[in-house]
Amino acid sequence: MLLWSAPDPAPNPRRVRLFLKAKGLTIEEKMVSLMAREHKSDEVVALNPRGQVPFLELDDGRVIAETISICRYLDDLHPEPPLIGRDPFERAETDMWIRRVETALGTPVGLFWQHGHPLTARLVQQIPAMGEAAKAQALAMIGWFDGQLSSRPYLAGERFTLADIALLSIVDFGGWIGLAMPDDAAALKGWHARVTALVS
Ligand SMILES: N[C@@H](CCC(=O)N[C@@H](CS)C(=O)NCC(=O)O)C(=O)O
């Protein structure tokens, strides 16, 4: 297997690396340079028509793209420790949290990155108002996750799951691009320290 990837702080490739670490697995990685736009090369687009990383190239040539799909595949191959769930309820609960993380926080963080950050200004036609709106939405959702985590150690209660890994990668990327956790987000900060320790 070959994991086509990119270095930190790219959040999606990092999420698979964190998942592998939590599973105790190692897969050979092939790094592409996003800044050099290697992910848009003919070679990469032939393998993943979205022209994005990460994606997993199997030994027989088949390809799985999309971070969560890659992690699901690896979790099926290596069920221990369970990072998605042991039964239908746990798996659905983890999925619910992954969707909340990706849609409610990942989307505005991504829009802020595209429309509000100077590093992407040369890559996309930015709409500054969209960047501002996305920033407000992202900060509001960071506050919402802080509230959710005030009553339990992990998103899915007592279980550390792929949803926590998804949230960690987005929170850390947010911090890197100027959407840091506010000082008063005590529950989120405590969760952040707990989850970081588990994947370090
Ligand atoms: N939905 C995809 C998103 C992948 C993605 O956006 N990857 C970024 C790197 S963090 C990328 O390749 N960006 C380049 C592009 O979208 O053109 C996933 O979950 O894997």
PDBQT file of the ligand as one rigid body, heavy atoms in Angstrom, charges set to zero:
ROOT
HETATM    1  N1  LIG A 301     -12.611  15.585   1.152  1.00  0.00    +0.000 N 
HETATM    2  C1  LIG A 301     -11.192  15.318   1.015  1.00  0.00    +0.000 C 
HETATM    3  C2  LIG A 301     -10.453  16.648   1.077  1.00  0.00    +0.000 C 
HETATM    4  C3  LIG A 301      -8.994  16.482   0.709  1.00  0.00    +0.000 C 
HETATM    5  C4  LIG A 301      -8.307  17.825   0.623  1.00  0.00    +0.000 C 
HETATM    6  O1  LIG A 301      -8.943  18.903   0.516  1.00  0.00    +0.000 OA
HETATM    7  N2  LIG A 301      -6.982  17.772   0.667  1.00  0.00    +0.000 N 
HETATM    8  C5  LIG A 301      -6.219  18.981   0.520  1.00  0.00    +0.000 C 
HETATM    9  C6  LIG A 301      -4.935  18.897   1.355  1.00  0.00    +0.000 C 
HETATM   10  S1  LIG A 301      -5.320  19.095   3.078  1.00  0.00    +0.000 SA
HETATM   11  C7  LIG A 301      -5.872  19.140  -0.940  1.00  0.00    +0.000 C 
HETATM   12  O2  LIG A 301      -5.458  18.194  -1.580  1.00  0.00    +0.000 OA
HETATM   13  N3  LIG A 301      -6.087  20.357  -1.442  1.00  0.00    +0.000 N 
HETATM   14  C8  LIG A 301      -5.786  20.681  -2.789  1.00  0.00    +0.000 C 
HETATM   15  C9  LIG A 301      -7.011  20.900  -3.632  1.00  0.00    +0.000 C 
HETATM   16  O3  LIG A 301      -8.142  20.745  -3.141  1.00  0.00    +0.000 OA
HETATM   17  O4  LIG A 301      -6.843  21.275  -4.777  1.00  0.00    +0.000 OA
HETATM   18  C10 LIG A 301     -10.724  14.358   2.097  1.00  0.00    +0.000 C 
HETATM   19  O5  LIG A 301     -11.421  14.230   3.117  1.00  0.00    +0.000 OA
HETATM   20  O6  LIG A 301      -9.692  13.703   1.942  1.00  0.00    +0.000 OA
ENDROOT
TORSDOF 0
